[in-house]
Amino acid sequence: MHHGGDGGGGAIRVLNVAEKPSVAKSVAEILSRPSGGMRSREGRSRYNRVFEFDYSIGGRACHMLVTSVTGHLMELEFDDRFRRWHSCDPADLFHAPVRKSVPQDKQDIKRTLEEEARKCQWLVLWLDCDREGENIAYEVIDICAGANSRLNIWRARFSALIDREIHEAVQHLDRPNKLFADAVDARQEIDLRIGASFTRFQTMLLKDAFVLDDTGDDRNIVLSYGPCQFPTLGFIVERFWEIQAHEPEEFWTINCSHTSDEGTATFGWMRGHLFDYSSAVVIYEMCVEEPMATVQNVRNQEKLKYPPYPLSTIELQKRASRYFRMSSEHTMKVAEELYQAGFISYPRTETDNFSQNTDLHSIVHEQVAHPNWGTYAQRLLDPETRLWRNPSNGGHDDKAHPPIHPTKFSAGETNWTDNHKKLYELVVRHFLACCSQPAVGAETTVEIDIAGEQFNASGRVKNYLDVYRFDSWGGTLLPTYIIGQQAGIGTDATMHDHIKKLLDRCYATKDTNTRFSPTNLGEALVMGYDEMGYELWKPYLRSMMEADMKSVSIGTKSKSEVLENCLQQMKACFLDARANKVKLFDAMGTFFARSSRPVNETQNSIETVRPCAACNESEMVLKQRPCRNVVWLPRSLSEAAVTDQVCPTCAPGPVYKIQFKFRRRDIPPNFDVDHLGCIGGCDDVLKELMEISRFGSHSQTATPARNQSQTASAVRQGSSRQDLHTSFRPAGQFINGQTPVVNPQGFRSTHTQSSGNASDDVENSVPRGRGGRGRGGRSSSRQSSASASAGRRGGTQGRGRRGRGRNNADGMMFVAATGEPVHGSCFTCGDPTHFANVCPNRGR
């Protein structure tokens, strides 16, 4: 460290600036202890005090002044003429002038820095040692150097507020890193421009067009867009869509359990499960008729369970959520408080491997006195136990901070909440586990045979995870078995910040089990951009931006280069999105009623076809892509337009007829290409064309046999059997956001994406609530510990029709998911209306 240019041989006046008042106080207390005299006085801001004491840096006498800021000192804003929402076209915000300035509420802190800087020769920056901290450091430099251009500017780098680290940092001062600060500047400017432009665009477009608040008080609603927040919302919506799209399929399995003096072992069927009920029942009855179980094989093998990698921020948040149900936001708040009090290292780190220079044994030694894990820490340090193992390398290093680890012993402070205790314990136990040998377990696998059917069970005999109580080996303790042993079976019955923003802005909700679901507003926005073909709600854009920020921070790209490229791309995307704003209108119209307020933006016309047959409340409209409740029309369709003619027979009405135009090459010669039709269920021509399209399309591929349950699962729902028409699976589908149903016209429900060559569809413009599936369960009269059980990934009724297609007594046909009718009759009584497994004559 070069100390030149400080003028004179007297004590150097050093202004030290920390990121928070609590950090300034901790640094001052640690550094002032050798001299024993620390004075404290108020600065211009009553919350940011100034601490004074004498100290020696590199052998030079110094008079230290320690004060603080409170996070960022400056804000990036547009020039005044662009600040008002209606002052400019939102597209202008991609190149409008921006400036960094100190907001009014931080002017007192600025004055303190200016006054103290004028009296000092050195400026030492104690901001957090990450890119954000470096950016704040340069804000402090701007203020202080503006008041005193002769300042010698230094950077203190530290990861924990403990004596050793703080003294080490001040004796090995460095220079601040401008590249790190530039990377944050670029991110701030990109976020501001993208966020402001899209937020203004979608708010001004949609707020007055729809009723977003049932109370009618939605004038102040802001439909915010953030480059980080929106991909987080995308994760929630995408997962929600996956759950909605899940097609339940019934399956059957046979379970076997054996109880002895040593305990109970549960054996799993080595076939896994069967999708054919009759086959499963036949095998089950074979097992019941020949109930002797014979042990065929017993395997013992040693298994290792390796300790976790050192703790990074993301892993800390995941584990605190899993073990303690703490939100990411609260986890970081508690961790920050533990860090500022000196008990753990800096909690914002991507690093999951320790440097070779870290004295791991000293950290473990500090925990020996703890009443709960002290004994384990002592064993860890004892060479004779051979328990020590250097932590594994997780492969990530942010070059700024080590993994999160304990920095000071505590048996629990008086001011700690339960969450402080839990998080400190997690950090300590995780660190001790990292430094340990893998847990060793002996796993036993037992295979048995019943009537030719194979079953197996596995479990542990012994293991240890003495210190890391949050993890477990899993499995159960097995009784002892020997090959050839036999037993008869009885008849027992054995049937972080982005997330917070999403919640604050009503884009998502969180239930008591910390499961997230999108609100209608969140889903509508994601759906709208997805319909445009943009992946603004995907993480890829943010990922590319972060890669660019990394390039700026290491000097391979300039700040101006990254800004120019990113903003050019995003402006083009914005202009295209605005040109396709009708997609956002459509998506919002799927969830919200139109308002009667005047809207400046041009609104698209909506042509109502009929009331929704699924909810009997919403209107269905003609569109080209499906959203929620939808009837897909035939693939052979080329054009469709709603007319003002009302069908005289279909109910609930009115049901407006549609003028269809079909492609000649895709329909039989005896059909007209022009057809005025009704989707209400009375139109035999339309139904025939849909059936032809479904069964005869050259693009149709067969579905594997085990998935042939889809049609029958739909038939089980909704209308009674006598109300159903032919239950084919049409080229288009009726999509409902709540539960799969078949409407009275035989259009099947599912939740899948539109196929590439589907033309138009009719969809529900305002879907209602999303209740649970509410489907009945199935019970068995068999009372046996070797039992057939239904796997309920959805409903479990109507098993006789699962995966089959047939005509019932009312002339209805059931078809397989491949679209092929399945013919046959009950092999017990010959009746063509049911199968043997539901035959009323069965067993007579």
ROMI-607674 format. One line per 2 residues: number of its first residue (from 0); for each residue x, y, z of C-alpha. Coordinates in steps of 0.5 Angstrom, whole numbers, plus 500, padded with zeros to 3 digits. Example, Ala and Ser with C-alpha at 12.3 -4.5 7.8 and 13.67 -1.06 7.14 Angstrom:
<sites>
0) 525 491 516 ~ 527 498 514
</sites>
This chain:
<sites>
0) 500 500 500 ~ 503 507 498
2) 502 512 503 ~ 505 518 499
4) 502 525 498 ~ 499 526 505
6) 503 532 507 ~ 507 533 513
8) 509 528 518 ~ 503 529 523
10) 497 524 524 ~ 493 523 518
12) 486 525 519 ~ 482 519 516
14) 475 519 514 ~ 472 512 514
16) 465 511 511 ~ 461 504 512
18) 455 502 508 ~ 450 502 515
20) 450 506 521 ~ 451 499 525
22) 457 497 521 ~ 460 504 522
24) 459 503 530 ~ 462 496 529
26) 468 498 525 ~ 469 504 530
28) 469 499 536 ~ 474 494 534
30) 479 499 531 ~ 479 503 538
32) 480 498 543 ~ 487 498 543
34) 487 506 544 ~ 481 505 549
36) 478 512 547 ~ 473 513 542
38) 468 519 542 ~ 462 519 539
40) 458 525 536 ~ 452 527 531
42) 453 528 524 ~ 448 533 520
44) 444 526 520 ~ 442 524 527
46) 442 517 525 ~ 449 517 522
48) 454 519 528 ~ 461 520 527
50) 466 516 531 ~ 473 519 533
52) 479 515 536 ~ 487 514 534
54) 490 509 530 ~ 496 507 527
56) 496 504 519 ~ 502 501 517
58) 506 505 522 ~ 503 512 521
60) 499 515 526 ~ 492 516 524
62) 486 520 527 ~ 480 516 525
64) 473 519 523 ~ 468 513 522
66) 461 515 519 ~ 456 512 515
68) 451 512 509 ~ 445 508 509
70) 445 504 502 ~ 445 508 496
72) 447 515 497 ~ 444 517 490
74) 438 515 485 ~ 438 515 478
76) 433 519 475 ~ 430 521 468
78) 431 529 467 ~ 425 533 470
80) 421 533 463 ~ 421 526 462
82) 419 524 469 ~ 411 525 468
84) 408 519 465 ~ 404 523 460
86) 410 528 458 ~ 413 523 453
88) 412 517 449 ~ 414 511 453
90) 419 509 447 ~ 423 515 448
92) 425 513 455 ~ 430 508 452
94) 434 514 450 ~ 432 520 454
96) 437 523 459 ~ 438 521 466
98) 442 523 472 ~ 445 521 478
100) 443 525 484 ~ 442 525 492
102) 435 525 494 ~ 432 530 499
104) 432 525 504 ~ 439 524 504
106) 442 531 503 ~ 444 531 511
108) 448 525 510 ~ 451 528 504
110) 453 535 508 ~ 456 530 513
112) 461 527 508 ~ 463 534 505
114) 464 537 512 ~ 468 531 514
116) 472 530 508 ~ 474 538 507
118) 478 536 514 ~ 481 530 512
120) 487 527 508 ~ 485 520 507
122) 478 517 505 ~ 477 509 507
124) 471 506 504 ~ 468 500 508
126) 462 499 504 ~ 460 491 503
128) 465 488 498 ~ 461 486 492
130) 459 490 486 ~ 453 494 489
132) 458 496 495 ~ 463 498 490
134) 458 502 486 ~ 456 506 493
136) 463 507 494 ~ 464 511 488
138) 457 515 490 ~ 461 517 496
140) 467 518 492 ~ 463 523 488
142) 461 527 494 ~ 467 527 498
144) 472 528 492 ~ 467 534 490
146) 469 537 497 ~ 476 535 497
148) 480 534 491 ~ 486 532 494
150) 483 526 498 ~ 488 519 498
152) 482 514 497 ~ 483 507 499
154) 478 501 500 ~ 478 496 506
156) 476 489 504 ~ 473 485 509
158) 467 479 510 ~ 466 479 517
160) 465 484 523 ~ 470 481 527
162) 477 483 530 ~ 481 479 526
164) 478 481 519 ~ 477 489 521
166) 484 490 523 ~ 487 485 517
168) 483 490 512 ~ 485 496 515
170) 492 494 515 ~ 492 492 507
172) 488 497 504 ~ 486 497 497
174) 484 501 491 ~ 476 501 489
176) 474 498 483 ~ 471 502 478
178) 469 496 473 ~ 465 493 479
180) 462 500 479 ~ 461 501 472
182) 457 494 472 ~ 452 496 477
184) 451 503 473 ~ 450 499 467
186) 445 495 470 ~ 441 501 474
188) 440 504 467 ~ 438 498 463
190) 433 497 469 ~ 430 504 469
192) 429 505 462 ~ 426 498 461
194) 422 498 467 ~ 419 505 466
196) 418 504 459 ~ 414 497 459
198) 411 500 466 ~ 408 506 463
200) 406 502 456 ~ 402 497 460
202) 399 501 465 ~ 396 506 461
204) 394 501 456 ~ 390 497 461
206) 388 500 467 ~ 382 504 464
208) 380 499 460 ~ 379 493 465
210) 376 493 472 ~ 382 491 476
212) 379 492 483 ~ 373 490 485
214) 372 496 489 ~ 372 500 483
216) 378 504 486 ~ 383 502 481
218) 385 509 479 ~ 392 509 482
220) 394 502 480 ~ 401 501 477
222) 402 495 472 ~ 409 495 474
224) 414 491 470 ~ 421 489 472
226) 427 486 468 ~ 428 481 474
228) 421 481 477 ~ 418 479 471
230) 422 473 470 ~ 420 471 477
232) 413 471 476 ~ 414 467 469
234) 417 461 474 ~ 410 462 478
236) 406 462 472 ~ 409 457 468
238) 409 452 474 ~ 402 454 475
240) 400 452 467 ~ 404 445 468
242) 400 444 474 ~ 393 446 470
244) 395 442 464 ~ 397 435 468
246) 392 430 465 ~ 390 425 471
248) 391 418 469 ~ 389 412 474
250) 394 406 475 ~ 394 400 480
252) 399 398 484 ~ 400 392 490
254) 403 393 496 ~ 405 388 501
256) 407 389 508 ~ 410 384 514
258) 410 385 521 ~ 414 381 526
260) 417 382 533 ~ 423 387 530
262) 418 391 526 ~ 414 392 520
264) 417 392 513 ~ 413 395 507
266) 415 391 500 ~ 414 395 494
268) 411 391 487 ~ 417 391 483
270) 412 392 477 ~ 411 399 479
272) 404 400 477 ~ 399 398 472
274) 394 402 468 ~ 390 396 466
276) 385 395 472 ~ 383 388 470
278) 390 386 469 ~ 392 389 476
280) 386 385 479 ~ 388 378 476
282) 395 379 479 ~ 392 381 486
284) 387 375 486 ~ 393 370 485
286) 397 373 490 ~ 391 373 495
288) 390 365 493 ~ 397 363 494
290) 399 368 500 ~ 406 365 502
292) 411 370 501 ~ 418 367 500
294) 425 371 501 ~ 429 370 495
296) 435 375 496 ~ 438 379 501
298) 443 384 499 ~ 447 388 504
300) 451 394 502 ~ 455 400 505
302) 452 407 503 ~ 455 414 504
304) 452 420 504 ~ 456 426 503
306) 456 433 507 ~ 453 439 503
308) 458 444 500 ~ 459 450 504
310) 454 455 504 ~ 452 460 499
312) 446 465 499 ~ 442 461 495
314) 443 455 499 ~ 442 459 505
316) 435 461 503 ~ 433 454 500
318) 435 451 507 ~ 431 456 511
320) 425 456 507 ~ 425 448 507
322) 427 447 515 ~ 424 453 518
324) 419 456 513 ~ 422 462 513
326) 421 467 507 ~ 427 469 503
328) 426 476 505 ~ 426 475 512
330) 432 470 512 ~ 436 475 509
332) 434 480 514 ~ 436 476 520
334) 442 474 517 ~ 444 481 515
336) 443 482 523 ~ 447 476 525
338) 453 479 520 ~ 452 486 523
340) 453 483 530 ~ 459 480 528
342) 456 472 529 ~ 456 470 521
344) 460 472 515 ~ 457 477 510
346) 451 473 508 ~ 451 475 500
348) 455 471 497 ~ 455 466 491
350) 462 462 493 ~ 461 455 496
352) 468 453 497 ~ 473 456 502
354) 480 459 500 ~ 486 455 502
356) 488 460 507 ~ 482 460 511
358) 483 457 518 ~ 478 452 518
360) 480 449 525 ~ 480 456 529
362) 473 457 526 ~ 471 450 529
364) 475 451 535 ~ 471 457 537
366) 464 452 537 ~ 467 447 542
368) 464 450 548 ~ 457 450 545
370) 452 446 550 ~ 449 442 543
372) 454 442 538 ~ 460 443 542
374) 462 435 543 ~ 461 434 536
376) 466 440 534 ~ 471 437 539
378) 471 430 536 ~ 472 434 529
380) 478 437 532 ~ 481 430 535
382) 485 427 530 ~ 484 420 533
384) 477 420 531 ~ 479 421 523
386) 472 425 523 ~ 475 431 519
388) 475 432 512 ~ 476 438 508
390) 470 441 505 ~ 468 440 498
392) 469 445 493 ~ 462 447 490
394) 465 450 484 ~ 463 457 485
396) 467 463 487 ~ 465 470 486
398) 472 473 488 ~ 469 477 494
400) 467 473 500 ~ 467 466 503
402) 462 462 504 ~ 457 464 510
404) 460 461 516 ~ 460 463 524
406) 465 468 526 ~ 463 469 533
408) 461 464 538 ~ 454 465 541
410) 450 460 546 ~ 444 465 544
412) 444 472 545 ~ 438 475 550
414) 436 480 544 ~ 435 474 539
416) 429 472 536 ~ 427 464 535
418) 429 466 528 ~ 436 469 530
420) 437 462 534 ~ 435 458 528
422) 439 461 523 ~ 445 462 527
424) 445 454 529 ~ 444 452 521
426) 450 456 519 ~ 454 453 525
428) 451 446 524 ~ 452 447 516
430) 459 449 517 ~ 461 443 522
432) 458 438 517 ~ 462 441 511
434) 468 439 515 ~ 466 432 516
436) 467 425 513 ~ 461 423 510
438) 455 419 514 ~ 456 411 513
440) 450 407 513 ~ 449 400 511
442) 443 399 507 ~ 439 392 506
444) 435 390 500 ~ 430 384 501
446) 426 381 495 ~ 420 376 496
448) 416 372 492 ~ 408 371 492
450) 405 367 487 ~ 411 369 482
452) 410 376 483 ~ 416 380 486
454) 416 385 491 ~ 422 388 495
456) 424 393 501 ~ 430 397 503
458) 432 400 509 ~ 438 402 514
460) 441 398 519 ~ 445 404 522
462) 448 411 520 ~ 450 417 523
464) 449 425 522 ~ 450 427 529
466) 451 434 527 ~ 447 436 521
468) 440 435 524 ~ 437 438 518
470) 439 432 514 ~ 437 425 515
472) 439 418 512 ~ 431 417 510
474) 429 410 509 ~ 426 405 515
476) 429 400 520 ~ 428 393 517
478) 427 387 521 ~ 432 381 519
480) 431 376 514 ~ 434 370 511
482) 434 367 504 ~ 428 362 504
484) 424 365 510 ~ 417 364 509
486) 411 368 512 ~ 403 368 510
488) 400 374 508 ~ 394 376 512
490) 388 380 510 ~ 389 387 513
492) 387 393 509 ~ 393 397 506
494) 389 402 501 ~ 428 475 496
496) 426 481 494 ~ 423 479 487
498) 418 475 490 ~ 416 480 495
500) 415 485 489 ~ 411 480 486
502) 406 479 492 ~ 406 487 494
504) 404 488 487 ~ 399 483 487
506) 402 479 481 ~ 402 473 486
508) 400 470 492 ~ 403 465 497
510) 399 460 502 ~ 401 458 509
512) 405 452 506 ~ 409 457 502
514) 406 455 495 ~ 406 461 490
516) 400 462 485 ~ 399 467 480
518) 394 472 481 ~ 389 473 475
520) 393 480 473 ~ 400 476 474
522) 398 471 469 ~ 394 475 464
524) 401 479 463 ~ 405 473 462
526) 400 470 458 ~ 399 477 454
528) 407 477 452 ~ 407 470 451
530) 402 470 446 ~ 406 476 442
532) 412 470 442 ~ 416 474 447
534) 420 471 452 ~ 420 477 457
536) 417 473 462 ~ 423 468 461
538) 430 468 465 ~ 434 468 459
540) 434 476 458 ~ 436 477 465
542) 441 472 464 ~ 444 475 458
544) 444 482 462 ~ 448 479 468
546) 453 476 463 ~ 454 483 460
548) 455 486 467 ~ 460 480 469
550) 464 482 462 ~ 464 490 464
552) 466 488 471 ~ 472 484 469
554) 473 489 463 ~ 472 485 457
556) 466 490 455 ~ 465 497 456
558) 459 500 460 ~ 457 504 454
560) 458 498 449 ~ 453 494 454
562) 448 500 454 ~ 448 501 447
564) 447 494 445 ~ 442 492 450
566) 437 498 450 ~ 437 498 442
568) 435 490 443 ~ 430 492 448
570) 427 498 444 ~ 426 494 438
572) 422 489 443 ~ 418 494 446
574) 416 497 439 ~ 414 491 437
576) 410 489 443 ~ 406 496 442
578) 404 494 435 ~ 402 487 438
580) 398 490 444 ~ 392 487 442
582) 395 481 445 ~ 395 484 452
584) 388 486 451 ~ 386 479 449
586) 390 476 455 ~ 387 481 460
588) 380 480 457 ~ 381 473 459
590) 381 475 466 ~ 377 481 467
592) 371 485 465 ~ 371 491 461
594) 371 498 464 ~ 366 503 462
596) 371 508 462 ~ 374 512 456
598) 380 509 454 ~ 385 513 449
600) 388 506 446 ~ 385 503 441
602) 381 497 443 ~ 380 491 439
604) 373 489 438 ~ 370 482 441
606) 365 478 437 ~ 361 474 442
608) 359 467 440 ~ 355 464 446
610) 355 464 454 ~ 361 459 457
612) 358 452 458 ~ 363 450 463
614) 361 456 468 ~ 355 459 465
616) 357 466 467 ~ 362 468 462
618) 362 470 454 ~ 366 466 449
620) 369 469 443 ~ 372 468 437
622) 379 468 437 ~ 385 465 434
624) 389 462 440 ~ 387 458 446
626) 387 461 453 ~ 382 458 458
628) 376 455 456 ~ 376 454 449
630) 373 450 444 ~ 378 448 438
632) 375 448 431 ~ 377 443 426
634) 384 443 423 ~ 381 444 416
636) 378 450 418 ~ 381 456 414
638) 376 462 416 ~ 371 463 421
640) 366 469 423 ~ 361 470 428
642) 354 472 425 ~ 348 475 428
644) 344 469 427 ~ 342 466 433
646) 341 458 434 ~ 334 457 435
648) 335 450 439 ~ 341 450 443
650) 342 453 450 ~ 344 456 454
652) 343 462 449 ~ 344 466 445
654) 348 462 441 ~ 351 465 435
656) 352 462 429 ~ 359 462 425
658) 360 462 418 ~ 366 457 417
660) 370 456 410 ~ 374 450 410
662) 380 448 406 ~ 377 443 400
664) 383 439 400 ~ 382 437 408
666) 375 435 407 ~ 371 430 404
668) 368 432 397 ~ 361 431 399
670) 362 437 404 ~ 361 444 402
672) 367 449 403 ~ 362 454 406
674) 358 452 412 ~ 354 456 417
676) 354 452 423 ~ 353 452 430
678) 358 450 436 ~ 352 449 441
680) 352 441 439 ~ 346 441 434
682) 350 442 428 ~ 351 435 425
684) 355 437 419 ~ 360 441 424
686) 361 435 429 ~ 362 430 423
688) 368 435 420 ~ 371 435 427
690) 371 427 427 ~ 374 427 420
692) 379 432 422 ~ 381 428 429
694) 381 421 426 ~ 383 423 419
696) 389 428 419 ~ 395 426 416
698) 399 430 422 ~ 395 426 427
700) 400 421 431 ~ 398 415 435
702) 399 416 443 ~ 402 410 447
704) 397 405 450 ~ 398 407 457
706) 396 414 456 ~ 389 412 453
708) 386 414 459 ~ 385 421 457
710) 378 421 454 ~ 375 417 459
712) 378 421 464 ~ 374 427 461
714) 368 423 460 ~ 368 422 468
716) 367 429 469 ~ 361 434 467
718) 355 432 464 ~ 351 426 466
720) 352 420 461 ~ 345 421 457
722) 347 428 456 ~ 354 426 452
724) 354 426 445 ~ 360 422 441
726) 366 423 446 ~ 371 424 441
728) 378 428 442 ~ 377 433 437
730) 382 437 433 ~ 381 443 438
732) 380 443 445 ~ 375 446 450
734) 380 449 455 ~ 378 450 462
736) 382 453 468 ~ 379 450 473
738) 377 442 472 ~ 377 438 466
740) 370 437 464 ~ 366 435 458
742) 360 440 456 ~ 354 438 453
744) 356 438 446 ~ 361 433 447
746) 367 438 446 ~ 373 435 451
748) 376 439 456 ~ 384 439 457
750) 389 444 458 ~ 394 444 453
752) 397 448 448 ~ 394 449 441
754) 397 445 435 ~ 401 449 430
756) 396 448 425 ~ 389 449 429
758) 386 455 426 ~ 381 458 430
760) 377 457 437 ~ 372 459 441
762) 374 461 448 ~ 371 463 455
764) 373 471 456 ~ 373 471 463
766) 374 464 467 ~ 372 464 474
768) 375 461 480 ~ 380 455 480
770) 377 451 485 ~ 380 444 487
772) 379 438 482 ~ 374 435 488
774) 374 428 485 ~ 371 422 488
776) 376 417 491 ~ 375 409 490
778) 375 404 496 ~ 376 397 496
780) 372 391 500 ~ 378 387 500
782) 381 387 507 ~ 388 385 506
784) 395 387 507 ~ 397 385 500
786) 392 390 497 ~ 391 393 490
788) 391 401 491 ~ 389 406 486
790) 394 411 485 ~ 390 418 485
792) 394 423 481 ~ 387 426 480
794) 380 422 480 ~ 379 415 481
796) 372 414 478 ~ 370 410 472
798) 375 405 472 ~ 371 401 467
800) 372 406 462 ~ 379 408 463
802) 383 407 456 ~ 377 404 453
804) 372 406 447 ~ 365 403 446
806) 358 404 445 ~ 354 404 451
808) 346 403 451 ~ 345 410 449
810) 349 409 443 ~ 354 413 445
812) 361 411 443 ~ 368 412 448
814) 374 412 444 ~ 382 411 446
816) 386 417 446 ~ 389 415 439
818) 382 416 436 ~ 380 409 435
820) 374 406 437 ~ 375 400 442
822) 369 395 441 ~ 368 389 445
824) 363 387 451 ~ 363 384 458
826) 366 377 458 ~ 362 376 464
828) 355 377 462 ~ 356 379 455
830) 353 386 456 ~ 356 391 451
832) 355 397 456 ~ 360 395 461
834) 366 391 462 ~ 367 385 467
836) 371 389 472 ~ 364 393 474
838) 359 388 472 ~ 353 387 476
840) 353 380 475 ~ 361 379 477
842) 362 374 482 ~ 355 370 482
</sites>
